[in-house]
Amino acid sequence: MTIPSERLDQIAHRFAELEARMASGTLEGDEFVQASRDYAELEPVAKVAAEVKAARVEMVDLEEMLGDPEMKAMAEEELASIRAELPEKERALAIAMLPRDSADARPAMLEIRAGTGGDEAALFAGDLYRMYEKFAGEQGWKVEPVSMSASEVGGFKEIVANVRGNGVFAKLKFESGVHRVQRVPETESGGRIHTSAATVAVLPEPDEVDVRIDPTDLKIDTYRASGAGGQHVNTTDSAIRITHLPTDTVVTCQDGRSQHKNREKAMQVLRARLFEQQREATQGAEAEARKAMVGSGDRSERIRTYNFPQGRVTDHRIGLTLHKLPEVIAGTGLGEVVDALIAEDEAKRLAALEE
């Protein structure tokens, strides 16, 4: 896909303007924040565009040198090298210029719930949480549990966590769906392989201004937290249940001892869920396009299988199988799967633009 030279000049001009504004020292508050975001978004595009422009200029210069007998051999050699490299640079630029999900740079709310499989599903949900926690650490992100419901045998019936850092949603958004595990549970005396599942949902976290919630639309209930926690948990109505009446969205939080803190965390989760509902309602064609590329990410769709006896991980949306299950489930090898999903998404969106 060849980008017109005029477009390359526009990118360079826009980037130079942003650089000048950032260096002026006159930006403050929201203006500075917006300019910083625009600069960070355009910088990688401008870098590749400059490389493409330089290669094109050099190619023209070398073609002119072909008429000089003394320079012809050298020019032909360098020209062949540039002609071989330029298509890949052009493709990299086209990918960099693809429209981005406006939520890609946002932090995310990670929700993991045990599905079919009883205790084994809860243990698997715990494995998935630790996998994402380790992966997040390698990216330099911070993971903070918001609410959780622990299982008596270990793992979680449900856990919700906030993941903060650069480009969190962009890397984790394709993790939403049903994750299936095939292994022999510790409690299985006969050595039979069981299949269990857990659901993962990754929601971009909105700012308060993105989702305005009318307090009159909320029904807030307090109750006593259940589970381990000692006397305090058993005697204090610290748990919070918030129902958003217009959408019938229910959020609960009982992890903290403070009713105020639990309410704050529950509102954080509620905003993320309402924001995602708004995104799904407004994106329309974009959502359908993504569904055709790497799957809808809907929690009813099985997206990945972790087969312990064979030591393999298979992502069913892109047909990727890696015999690196220990590394993937430990979080250190998850990046290979994430990168493959992102590359597939980019390749199919680029192909759609070229049609």
NORNOR-V744899 format. One record per residue. RES is the residue in one letter. SS is DSSP state (H for helix, E for strand, - for the rest). OMEGA is omega in whole degrees, 0 to 359 (none if undefined). NEAR is the number of other C-alpha atoms within 12 Angstrom. Layout:
# NORNOR-V744899
RES:SS:OMEGA:NEAR  RES:SS:OMEGA:NEAR
This chain:
# NORNOR-V744899
M:-:183:22  T:-:178:25  I:-:180:27  P:-:180:17  S:H:179:19  E:H:180:13  R:H:177:21  L:H:179:28  D:H:178:19  Q:H:179:20  I:H:180:31  A:H:181:27  H:H:180:18  R:H:181:23  F:H:178:28  A:H:177:20  E:H:180:20  L:H:178:27  E:H:181:23  A:H:179:17  R:H:181:22  M:H:182:23  A:H:185:15  S:H:182:13  G:-:182:13  T:-:183:12  L:-:178:18  E:-:173:14  G:H:184:11  D:H:179:10  E:H:180:16  F:H:180:20  V:H:181:15  Q:H:179:17  A:H:178:28  S:H:178:23  R:H:180:21  D:H:181:24  Y:H:181:27  A:H:180:21  E:H:185:28  L:H:186:30  E:H:180:26  P:H:177:22  V:H:181:32  A:H:180:33  K:H:180:25  V:H:179:28  A:H:179:38  A:H:178:28  E:H:179:25  V:H:181:35  K:H:180:30  A:H:180:21  A:H:179:28  R:H:179:27  V:H:180:18  E:H:180:22  M:H:177:26  V:H:180:19  D:H:181:21  L:H:178:26  E:H:177:24  E:H:181:17  M:H:181:21  L:-:180:20  G:-:180:15  D:-:183:15  P:-:183:12  E:-:184:11  M:-:189:18  K:H:184:18  A:H:180:17  M:H:181:18  A:H:180:25  E:H:180:24  E:H:181:18  E:H:180:23  L:H:179:27  A:H:180:18  S:H:181:18  I:H:179:28  R:H:178:23  A:H:184:15  E:H:188:19  L:H:180:28  P:H:179:20  E:H:176:20  K:H:178:28  E:H:180:32  R:H:178:25  A:H:179:29  L:H:180:33  A:H:178:31  I:H:180:32  A:H:182:27  M:-:179:29  L:-:177:25  P:-:181:19  R:-:171:21  D:-:183:22  S:-:181:20  A:-:187:29  D:-:185:27  A:-:187:26  R:-:167:29  P:-:185:32  A:E:172:45  M:E:181:43  L:E:181:44  E:E:179:43  I:E:181:45  R:E:175:41  A:E:179:40  G:-:180:30  T:-:177:23  G:-:174:26  G:-:182:26  D:H:181:29  E:H:178:35  A:H:178:36  A:H:177:35  L:H:179:36  F:H:176:45  A:H:176:44  G:H:178:36  D:H:180:33  L:H:180:40  Y:H:180:41  R:H:177:28  M:H:180:28  Y:H:179:41  E:H:179:31  K:H:179:26  F:H:179:31  A:H:179:35  G:H:179:22  E:H:179:19  Q:H:184:23  G:-:180:16  W:-:177:25  K:E:179:23  V:E:180:29  E:E:177:25  P:E:178:31  V:E:176:33  S:E:179:38  M:E:173:38  S:E:185:33  A:E:176:27  S:-:181:25  E:-:182:15  V:-:185:20  G:-:182:21  G:-:185:28  F:E:167:33  K:E:178:34  E:E:173:36  I:E:178:39  V:E:182:44  A:E:175:39  N:E:180:38  V:E:184:38  R:E:179:28  G:-:181:27  N:-:175:23  G:-:182:28  V:H:185:35  F:H:180:35  A:H:184:29  K:H:186:38  L:H:189:42  K:H:180:39  F:H:178:42  E:H:181:45  S:-:178:36  G:E:180:36  V:E:176:39  H:E:184:42  R:E:179:37  V:E:176:41  Q:E:180:29  R:E:177:29  V:-:180:22  P:-:179:26  E:-:182:16  T:-:183:16  E:-:183:13  S:-:184:10  G:-:179:10  G:-:181:12  R:-:178:14  I:-:177:21  H:E:175:28  T:E:179:26  S:E:182:32  A:E:173:40  A:E:179:46  T:E:178:41  V:E:173:40  A:E:178:40  V:E:184:39  L:E:177:44  P:E:181:45  E:-:181:38  P:-:167:33  D:-:180:21  E:-:181:17  V:-:180:10  D:-:182:18  V:-:179:22  R:-:184:18  I:-:177:23  D:-:181:14  P:H:180:14  T:H:178:13  D:H:185:16  L:E:169:23  K:E:185:23  I:E:179:26  D:E:173:23  T:E:180:24  Y:E:181:23  R:-:179:28  A:-:179:31  S:-:177:26  G:-:183:18  A:-:179:18  G:-:174:19  G:H:186:13  Q:H:183:14  H:H:181:18  V:H:186:22  N:H:187:18  T:H:185:15  T:-:178:21  D:-:184:25  S:-:181:28  A:E:184:36  I:E:171:34  R:E:179:32  I:E:177:33  T:E:175:30  H:E:191:27  L:-:182:19  P:-:182:15  T:-:183:19  D:-:177:15  T:E:184:26  V:E:178:24  V:E:176:37  T:E:176:38  C:E:180:43  Q:-:187:42  D:-:183:35  G:-:178:30  R:-:182:28  S:-:177:22  Q:H:179:27  H:H:180:19  K:H:179:20  N:H:178:33  R:H:179:34  E:H:180:26  K:H:179:33  A:H:178:40  M:H:178:39  Q:H:179:34  V:H:180:43  L:H:179:39  R:H:180:34  A:H:181:38  R:H:179:34  L:H:178:33  F:H:179:32  E:H:177:28  Q:H:177:21  Q:H:180:20  R:H:181:24  E:H:182:22  A:H:186:14  T:H:186:13  Q:H:172:19  G:-:185:14  A:H:180:13  E:H:179:21  A:H:179:22  E:H:179:19  A:H:180:21  R:H:179:30  K:H:180:24  A:H:184:19  M:H:184:26  V:H:180:37  G:-:185:31  S:-:187:27  G:-:178:33  D:-:185:26  R:-:178:27  S:-:185:19  E:-:176:27  R:E:184:29  I:E:188:35  R:E:177:42  T:E:177:36  Y:E:184:38  N:E:184:30  F:-:181:27  P:-:181:22  Q:-:178:20  G:-:184:21  R:E:174:25  V:E:180:32  T:E:172:31  D:E:189:34  H:-:183:24  R:-:183:31  I:-:177:25  G:-:181:18  L:E:175:23  T:E:178:23  L:E:176:28  H:-:183:23  K:-:185:26  L:H:181:31  P:H:180:22  E:H:182:23  V:H:183:34  I:H:176:37  A:-:179:24  G:-:184:27  T:-:180:24  G:-:182:26  L:H:182:35  G:H:180:29  E:H:178:26  V:H:180:36  V:H:180:31  D:H:179:21  A:H:179:25  L:H:179:33  I:H:180:29  A:H:179:24  E:H:178:25  D:H:181:33  E:H:182:30  A:H:183:25  K:H:176:23  R:H:178:28  L:H:179:26  A:H:179:18  A:H:178:18  L:H:184:17  E:H:182:15  E:-:none:8
